[in-house]
Amino acid sequence: MSQVLKSTARKSVVGAKKVIIRVPILRKLAIHAKAVLFPGMTSAHRETYHFYNYYPSIAEHMTQIKNSGTFKNRPLISLILPTYNTPDEYLRECLDSVLLQSYDNWELCAADDASPNGQVVKTLKEYAKKDPRIKLIVRKKNGHISEASNSAISLATGEFIGLLDHDDVLWPNALYEMVSVINANPEVDLIYTDEDKIDSSGTVHSYPFLKPDWSPEFLESCNYITHFTCLRTSLVREIGGFHKGCEGAQDWDLFVRITEKTSQVFHIPKILYSWRIHEASTAANTDAKPYVYEAQLKLLRDHLSRTGRSGVIEKGIITQHRTIKYDVAPVETLAVFVRHHDMASTKKLLRSAIKNEPGVGLEVFLTTASPVDGTVQEELQSVCADKTLRILHTASTLDEWRAAVAQANSNYFFFIDGHSEIVSTNWAKTIIGDSQLPGVGLVGPVILDPSRQTILSAGIGIGFGENGYADMLQGMPFDDPHYSRGLYAKSRRNVSALNAVAYAISKNALIASIDKGGKLSNVYALSKSLNDHEYRHIYTPYVQITYDGILLQIDSIKERQVAEDPYLNPNFNHDNQRMEVKA
């Protein structure tokens, strides 16, 4: 857009301000024009995505305003806005973003938490006077974010509650997109969207977070849902709203408790919310709120207690994250099936497996396509010490699975290529802990190159490249500082498939797949069969292996090119597996 046009538009908006502020539709257009004409957007943090790929044009905005009146179901959305000492420019920008919404059946329920800065309440009252949909409660005593949010919820009369932070910006199509989902999925209880971040000036957009569809294991690692989120009001009230004591992680706690009650969760793969980065915000620095860490521990401990599970909560690989290491019954063992290639590699793998797993009993099997002589077995047995090594002659992967079911005493199997080495301690306990969870099919580690620096596979993404699938983040450093890649590489999360180099499965899940599938020939077909029967797969970076062989390419995966991967956001560039945002 030319500088002349920008200048003309700016003068027009400023000159008409006193008139249009009194007319709601003109006020919407003026706010929107300001956002579109003068965004001052720049690329940041090594991203090439452009603001205009996501932000609706004025024409699209007007179409949405028109279409929003034709929705069969027009639920009232109650936006919850707790405030405390909000800088006035941030609060006004936040409130303006609500007034700009193309869907009009909303109410804004604001609760000020006894802000010492009197301007906060003054501004809220000013906006409430302009628009009767804005409700306000002024708390006399500061109760922190959870109590303030519950005060805001007490004002809500809508069917759904939307969570909005006082210094953030809601995109103008956010509620329209939410209501579109509600009309298409009337049973939905929780809806979340993608997001990015804006700087203190509100001009620079960065750190786009393109999320997967509903991923229960990801939510146990971090609050990946964050913004923007709408929840069914009756369910929020049923679970008691926000819990005091989880301040700093109160949204994460709420989402965990909600999803313990429902699986009706829907993801909108569009950026509809901008999270403000400034020096006091969690978006900029989690250490700005050190009590967050204790809140995270509390919410996950409570989650384990409510779900009847036991485990240890440890710090995550990412500083702001946690991970649950589920307890394993002392009687449980893991059957390890090593695909044998050569003596040196197999010895190295066996030593690493035994050395790095002192806490779980291991059954050890060697699978080979051709017989090995007694000398080889004897030499390998010496590496296994007190663990019995058995040889299985298998001509195919399916033969390997059938032999596992017939020969192993363990309830959990781990298949690994002989060119690998296990570098994580307590790896088998971690594998069993995840494999024993209800509904879990495959569990797989992060696969690194021999230097332990570069990722070979962080799960399989469907829809990448020529073959219709690819190893996620292949070729990327494990310690890549890139925002999205770091989250996906270092978080325990769900994936559509796992690489054949190393994966685990429970005996029951494997038996069910073999019985139903019959013709399964590789791990990718097994992944799909399990997905079709509502199993989910877990990628865990808390089990790390190295691999110095050649990653296999499976042609039969091509039949899945048309399939959409729920864990692979459609806004990623699918030409490669770098998890880059489409430009």
Buried (B, 14 or more C-beta within 10 A) or exposed (E): EEEEEEEEBBEEBEEEEEEBEEEEEEBBBBBBBBBBBBBEBEBBEEBEBBBEEBBBEBEBBBBBBEEBEEBEEBBBBBBBBBBBBBBEEBBBBBBBBBBBBBBBBBBBBBBBBBBEBEBBBEBBBEBBEBBEBBBBBBBEEBBBBBBBBBBBBEBBEBBBBBBBBBBBBBBBBBBBBBBBBBBEEEEBBBBBBBBBBBBBEBEBBBBBBBBBBBBBBBBBBBBBBBBBBBBBBEBBBEBEBBBEBBBBBBBBBBBBBBBEEBEBBBBBBBBBBBBBBBEEBBBBEBEBBEEBBBBBBBBBEBBBEEEEBEBEBEEBBBEBBBBBBBBBEEEBBBBBBBBBBEBEBBBBBBBBBBEBBEEBBBBBBBBBEEEBEEEBBEEBBEBBEEBEBBBBEBEEBBBBBBBBEEEBEBBBBBBBBBBBBBBBEBBBBBBBBBBBBEEBBBBBBBBBBEEEEBBBBBBBBBBBEEBBBBBBBBEBBBEBEBBBBBBBBBBBBBBBBBBBBBBBBBBEBBBBBBEEBEEBEBBBBBBBBBBEBEBBBBBBBBBBBBBBBEBEEBEEBEEBBEBEBBBBBEBBBBEEBBBBBBE
